[in-house]
Amino acid sequence: MVSVVGVLPSSEVVVGGAVRRGWWLVVDETDGPCRIVAGPFPDRAEAGWAAGACEHEDVRAVYGVGRADGGLDRRPSPEDWAWLAHLGEQLDRLPEDWDAEITDDDPLTTLVVEVAAALVETGLPLHDAGGDGSEVGGVCLLPQPGLGGIVVAWRQHDRMSVDQVHGPAADAMVQRVMNSAVAEVLQLRGFQVDAFGGASGHVVRSAA
């Protein structure tokens, strides 16, 4: 079995101390919570390497605080916090008045966050229409309460969509391909996607 590792200051892992916060290798138990089999590790990469050498085939790495009774209290990892910060930066790119007609507890607000997360996880940035990089392009999200969903469309770089340096035919074809790609990604992630505006965009709704 993989042995317990030592201390790295940035990880809050303390061997023999009270904190013991870090990455752990666990296996799921059929009759209770997961069971720790090794750890703590100071980062996810080291936990991943250790998992490859572990005798348990179904082991997985989770982040949390090891308790004195041998249990584990799950906590958001540094990677989780970094992801949430990145997602927040992407959501800040939405038009300032995007939530003027919907409340924080409206299902449409939740849908916006879920769709944005699915796209950003794929590596597709949101379009920063009002920012300094508006010419770069990205995915446009426009919540539409009347449609019960979000109108989603791809926005190309200004060189393609405004200057049309490669011609209008290339602009139209690339736009069609990217709109289809965005729609397919969201369908694969479990959203209901319907063509909108002559397929120039799509309406995305929560799965029924």
LINVEN-V158195 format. One record per residue. N is the residue number from 1. RES is the residue in one letter. PHI is phi as a letter, one per 30 degrees, with the letter a starting at -180 (999 if undefined). Layout:
# LINVEN-V158195
n=N res=RES phi=PHI
n=N res=RES phi=PHI
This chain:
# LINVEN-V158195
n=1 res=M phi=999
n=2 res=V phi=d
n=3 res=S phi=d
n=4 res=V phi=d
n=5 res=V phi=c
n=6 res=G phi=d
n=7 res=V phi=c
n=8 res=L phi=b
n=9 res=P phi=e
n=10 res=S phi=d
n=11 res=S phi=c
n=12 res=E phi=i
n=13 res=V phi=d
n=14 res=V phi=b
n=15 res=V phi=d
n=16 res=G phi=i
n=17 res=G phi=c
n=18 res=A phi=c
n=19 res=V phi=d
n=20 res=R phi=h
n=21 res=R phi=c
n=22 res=G phi=l
n=23 res=W phi=c
n=24 res=W phi=b
n=25 res=L phi=c
n=26 res=V phi=b
n=27 res=V phi=b
n=28 res=D phi=d
n=29 res=E phi=c
n=30 res=T phi=d
n=31 res=D phi=c
n=32 res=G phi=l
n=33 res=P phi=d
n=34 res=C phi=d
n=35 res=R phi=c
n=36 res=I phi=d
n=37 res=V phi=c
n=38 res=A phi=a
n=39 res=G phi=k
n=40 res=P phi=d
n=41 res=F phi=c
n=42 res=P phi=d
n=43 res=D phi=a
n=44 res=R phi=d
n=45 res=A phi=d
n=46 res=E phi=d
n=47 res=A phi=d
n=48 res=G phi=d
n=49 res=W phi=d
n=50 res=A phi=d
n=51 res=A phi=d
n=52 res=G phi=d
n=53 res=A phi=c
n=54 res=C phi=d
n=55 res=E phi=d
n=56 res=H phi=c
n=57 res=E phi=d
n=58 res=D phi=c
n=59 res=V phi=d
n=60 res=R phi=b
n=61 res=A phi=c
n=62 res=V phi=b
n=63 res=Y phi=c
n=64 res=G phi=l
n=65 res=V phi=c
n=66 res=G phi=d
n=67 res=R phi=d
n=68 res=A phi=d
n=69 res=D phi=d
n=70 res=G phi=j
n=71 res=G phi=d
n=72 res=L phi=b
n=73 res=D phi=c
n=74 res=R phi=d
n=75 res=R phi=b
n=76 res=P phi=d
n=77 res=S phi=d
n=78 res=P phi=e
n=79 res=E phi=d
n=80 res=D phi=d
n=81 res=W phi=d
n=82 res=A phi=d
n=83 res=W phi=d
n=84 res=L phi=d
n=85 res=A phi=d
n=86 res=H phi=d
n=87 res=L phi=d
n=88 res=G phi=d
n=89 res=E phi=d
n=90 res=Q phi=d
n=91 res=L phi=d
n=92 res=D phi=d
n=93 res=R phi=d
n=94 res=L phi=d
n=95 res=P phi=e
n=96 res=E phi=e
n=97 res=D phi=c
n=98 res=W phi=d
n=99 res=D phi=c
n=100 res=A phi=d
n=101 res=E phi=c
n=102 res=I phi=b
n=103 res=T phi=c
n=104 res=D phi=d
n=105 res=D phi=c
n=106 res=D phi=d
n=107 res=P phi=e
n=108 res=L phi=d
n=109 res=T phi=d
n=110 res=T phi=d
n=111 res=L phi=d
n=112 res=V phi=e
n=113 res=V phi=d
n=114 res=E phi=d
n=115 res=V phi=d
n=116 res=A phi=e
n=117 res=A phi=d
n=118 res=A phi=d
n=119 res=L phi=d
n=120 res=V phi=d
n=121 res=E phi=d
n=122 res=T phi=d
n=123 res=G phi=j
n=124 res=L phi=c
n=125 res=P phi=d
n=126 res=L phi=d
n=127 res=H phi=d
n=128 res=D phi=c
n=129 res=A phi=d
n=130 res=G phi=c
n=131 res=G phi=c
n=132 res=D phi=d
n=133 res=G phi=c
n=134 res=S phi=d
n=135 res=E phi=d
n=136 res=V phi=d
n=137 res=G phi=j
n=138 res=G phi=k
n=139 res=V phi=d
n=140 res=C phi=c
n=141 res=L phi=c
n=142 res=L phi=b
n=143 res=P phi=d
n=144 res=Q phi=b
n=145 res=P phi=e
n=146 res=G phi=d
n=147 res=L phi=c
n=148 res=G phi=i
n=149 res=G phi=a
n=150 res=I phi=b
n=151 res=V phi=d
n=152 res=V phi=b
n=153 res=A phi=b
n=154 res=W phi=d
n=155 res=R phi=c
n=156 res=Q phi=d
n=157 res=H phi=e
n=158 res=D phi=e
n=159 res=R phi=d
n=160 res=M phi=d
n=161 res=S phi=d
n=162 res=V phi=c
n=163 res=D phi=d
n=164 res=Q phi=h
n=165 res=V phi=d
n=166 res=H phi=c
n=167 res=G phi=j
n=168 res=P phi=d
n=169 res=A phi=d
n=170 res=A phi=d
n=171 res=D phi=e
n=172 res=A phi=d
n=173 res=M phi=d
n=174 res=V phi=d
n=175 res=Q phi=d
n=176 res=R phi=d
n=177 res=V phi=d
n=178 res=M phi=d
n=179 res=N phi=d
n=180 res=S phi=d
n=181 res=A phi=d
n=182 res=V phi=d
n=183 res=A phi=d
n=184 res=E phi=d
n=185 res=V phi=e
n=186 res=L phi=d
n=187 res=Q phi=d
n=188 res=L phi=d
n=189 res=R phi=d
n=190 res=G phi=j
n=191 res=F phi=d
n=192 res=Q phi=d
n=193 res=V phi=b
n=194 res=D phi=b
n=195 res=A phi=d
n=196 res=F phi=b
n=197 res=G phi=i
n=198 res=G phi=i
n=199 res=A phi=i
n=200 res=S phi=d
n=201 res=G phi=a
n=202 res=H phi=b
n=203 res=V phi=c
n=204 res=V phi=c
n=205 res=R phi=b
n=206 res=S phi=d
n=207 res=A phi=d
n=208 res=A phi=d
